[in-house]
Amino acid sequence: MKINYVAKHITGVIIAGCQGDDPDAGPAYPLPACPEGCQWIEVGEPFTRAGRADSEEARLVDGAVVWVETAALADVIEQVLDQIDADADTARVSVLIKTTKAEEYMQAETQARAWQEADYAGDAPPDVASWAAAKWRDKLTDQQAAESILAQADQYRALLSGIRALRLRHMEDARHAADAAGARAVLSTFTTELSNLMKGTA
């Protein structure tokens, strides 16, 4: 049977974990060399830093590992705000697919919208006509081409609005977090909701 151990430093901080055999199992019991200034202590659960911030320290309290935040709350909130901003930026770029095409899409949308507002009078604008021509196999009319351009543009704009709403709401939630754990929980929720939005499952 394997037993969980943590390496407790003389400062009280847990810096590593391992598993060892049951002492009653015999000669296979010896644990690996303990880090300098530490001692192996048996605990109930395996020790891991997975999902923990660099500023969190692990300490042993009544035989259980307890995580303690060492960074100032203001610093943690600032990090969370920066990450939310960065993730939102990445999402916005992906909405445009390729930033080099952004101007092209906007131009096609402008032409299609103006033509629609004119009740499709006269010839289709060039960027609308070129889309209809490209979709000749589907027998797409100029008006249908304009409608498809606008539908896609509306979808993109709704997605951008959704990203903005998530970013603003969660940044404000982070600013009002009572502690570091709460601020990080806001970031985790934002990441999940942004992912769902981009997948169309929000």
C-alpha positions as CSV (number, residue, x, y, z in Angstrom):
1,M,0.0,0.0,0.0
2,K,1.3,3.5,-0.9
3,I,1.4,6.2,1.7
4,N,1.5,9.9,0.9
5,Y,4.2,12.1,2.3
6,V,5.1,15.8,2.1
7,A,8.5,17.5,2.6
8,K,8.0,20.0,5.3
9,H,10.7,22.7,5.4
10,I,11.9,24.1,8.7
11,T,10.0,27.3,7.8
12,G,6.8,25.3,7.9
13,V,6.3,25.5,4.1
14,I,5.5,22.3,2.2
15,I,7.8,22.2,-0.9
16,A,7.4,18.7,-2.3
17,G,5.4,15.5,-2.1
18,C,6.0,11.8,-2.7
19,Q,4.5,8.4,-2.1
20,G,6.2,5.7,-0.1
21,D,5.5,2.1,0.8
22,D,3.8,1.1,4.0
23,P,6.5,0.8,6.6
24,D,5.2,-2.6,7.5
25,A,5.9,-3.8,3.9
26,G,9.6,-4.3,4.6
27,P,12.8,-3.2,2.9
28,A,11.1,-1.3,0.1
29,Y,9.9,1.3,2.6
30,P,12.8,3.9,2.5
31,L,11.7,7.2,1.0
32,P,13.8,9.2,-1.5
33,A,16.2,11.7,-0.1
34,C,14.4,14.6,1.5
35,P,15.2,18.1,0.3
36,E,17.7,20.0,2.4
37,G,16.1,21.5,5.5
38,C,13.0,19.3,5.2
39,Q,11.5,16.2,6.7
40,W,9.0,13.7,5.3
41,I,5.6,13.8,7.0
42,E,2.7,11.4,6.3
43,V,-0.5,13.0,5.0
44,G,-3.8,11.7,3.8
45,E,-3.9,13.1,0.3
46,P,-1.2,13.3,-2.5
47,F,0.5,16.7,-2.6
48,T,0.4,18.6,-5.9
49,R,0.8,22.3,-6.9
50,A,-1.4,21.7,-10.0
51,G,-3.8,24.7,-10.3
52,R,-2.0,26.7,-7.6
53,A,-0.6,30.1,-8.2
54,D,3.2,30.7,-7.6
55,S,2.3,33.1,-4.8
56,E,0.5,30.4,-2.8
57,E,2.4,28.5,-0.1
58,A,1.4,25.1,1.3
59,R,1.5,24.6,5.0
60,L,0.6,21.6,7.3
61,V,-2.2,22.3,9.8
62,D,-3.4,19.4,11.9
63,G,-2.0,16.9,9.4
64,A,-3.7,18.5,6.4
65,V,-2.2,20.7,3.7
66,V,-3.5,24.2,3.8
67,W,-2.8,26.8,1.0
68,V,-1.9,30.3,2.1
69,E,-1.8,33.3,-0.2
70,T,1.4,35.3,0.1
71,A,0.7,38.0,-2.5
72,A,-1.1,41.2,-1.7
73,L,-4.7,41.2,-2.8
74,A,-4.2,44.3,-4.9
75,D,-1.4,42.5,-6.9
76,V,-3.6,39.4,-7.4
77,I,-6.5,41.5,-8.6
78,E,-4.2,43.3,-11.0
79,Q,-2.9,40.0,-12.4
80,V,-6.5,38.8,-12.9
81,L,-7.5,42.0,-14.6
82,D,-4.6,41.7,-17.0
83,Q,-5.4,38.1,-17.8
84,I,-9.0,38.8,-18.5
85,D,-8.0,41.6,-20.8
86,A,-5.5,39.4,-22.6
87,D,-7.9,36.5,-23.0
88,A,-10.6,38.9,-24.3
89,D,-8.1,40.4,-26.8
90,T,-7.3,36.9,-28.1
91,A,-11.0,36.1,-28.5
92,R,-11.7,39.3,-30.4
93,V,-8.9,38.6,-32.9
94,S,-10.2,35.1,-33.4
95,V,-13.7,36.5,-34.2
96,L,-12.1,38.3,-37.1
97,I,-10.4,35.1,-38.2
98,K,-7.5,36.9,-39.7
99,T,-6.9,40.5,-38.8
100,T,-5.7,41.3,-42.3
101,K,-9.3,40.5,-43.5
102,A,-11.0,42.8,-41.1
103,E,-11.1,45.8,-43.4
104,E,-12.4,43.6,-46.3
105,Y,-15.3,42.2,-44.1
106,M,-16.2,45.7,-43.0
107,Q,-16.2,47.0,-46.5
108,A,-18.5,44.2,-47.7
109,E,-20.8,44.8,-44.8
110,T,-21.0,48.5,-45.5
111,Q,-21.9,47.9,-49.1
112,A,-24.4,45.2,-48.3
113,R,-26.1,47.3,-45.6
114,A,-26.3,50.4,-47.8
115,W,-27.8,48.4,-50.6
116,Q,-30.3,46.7,-48.3
117,E,-31.4,50.1,-46.9
118,A,-31.9,51.2,-50.5
119,D,-34.4,48.3,-50.9
120,Y,-31.8,46.6,-53.2
121,A,-32.4,49.2,-55.9
122,G,-30.0,49.2,-58.8
123,D,-27.0,46.9,-59.4
124,A,-25.5,45.1,-56.4
125,P,-22.3,46.7,-55.0
126,P,-19.1,45.0,-56.1
127,D,-18.3,43.2,-52.9
128,V,-21.8,41.8,-52.8
129,A,-21.8,40.8,-56.5
130,S,-18.4,39.1,-56.1
131,W,-19.8,36.9,-53.3
132,A,-22.9,36.0,-55.4
133,A,-20.6,35.2,-58.3
134,A,-18.4,33.0,-56.2
135,K,-21.4,31.1,-54.9
136,W,-22.8,30.5,-58.4
137,R,-23.0,26.8,-57.8
138,D,-25.5,27.5,-55.0
139,K,-27.4,29.8,-57.4
140,L,-27.1,32.6,-54.8
141,T,-28.8,35.8,-56.0
142,D,-27.2,39.2,-55.4
143,Q,-29.9,39.9,-52.7
144,Q,-29.2,36.6,-51.0
145,A,-25.5,37.3,-51.1
146,A,-26.1,40.7,-49.4
147,E,-28.3,39.0,-46.7
148,S,-25.7,36.4,-46.0
149,I,-23.0,39.0,-45.7
150,L,-25.1,40.9,-43.2
151,A,-26.1,37.8,-41.3
152,Q,-22.5,36.9,-40.8
153,A,-21.6,40.5,-39.8
154,D,-24.4,40.5,-37.3
155,Q,-23.2,37.2,-35.8
156,Y,-19.7,38.6,-35.5
157,R,-20.9,41.8,-33.8
158,A,-23.1,39.8,-31.4
159,L,-20.0,37.8,-30.5
160,L,-17.9,40.9,-29.9
161,S,-20.7,42.3,-27.8
162,G,-20.7,39.1,-25.8
163,I,-17.0,39.2,-25.2
164,R,-17.2,42.8,-24.1
165,A,-20.0,42.0,-21.7
166,L,-18.1,39.1,-20.1
167,R,-14.9,41.2,-19.9
168,L,-16.6,44.1,-18.2
169,R,-18.6,42.1,-15.8
170,H,-15.8,39.8,-14.6
171,M,-13.3,42.6,-14.3
172,E,-15.7,44.5,-12.1
173,D,-16.3,41.3,-10.0
174,A,-12.5,40.8,-9.7
175,R,-12.1,44.4,-8.5
176,H,-14.5,43.7,-5.7
177,A,-13.1,40.3,-4.7
178,A,-12.8,39.8,-0.9
179,D,-9.6,37.8,-1.2
180,A,-7.1,36.3,-3.7
181,A,-9.0,33.1,-4.0
182,G,-12.2,35.0,-4.9
183,A,-10.3,37.0,-7.5
184,R,-8.9,33.8,-9.1
185,A,-12.3,32.2,-9.0
186,V,-13.6,35.1,-11.1
187,L,-10.9,34.5,-13.6
188,S,-11.7,30.8,-13.7
189,T,-15.4,31.6,-14.3
190,F,-14.6,34.1,-17.0
191,T,-12.3,31.6,-18.8
192,T,-15.1,29.0,-18.8
193,E,-17.8,31.4,-19.9
194,L,-15.6,32.9,-22.6
195,S,-14.8,29.4,-24.0
196,N,-18.5,28.5,-24.0
197,L,-19.3,31.8,-25.8
198,M,-16.7,31.2,-28.5
199,K,-18.0,27.6,-29.0
200,G,-21.6,28.9,-29.3
201,T,-22.8,27.1,-26.1
202,A,-23.2,30.0,-23.8
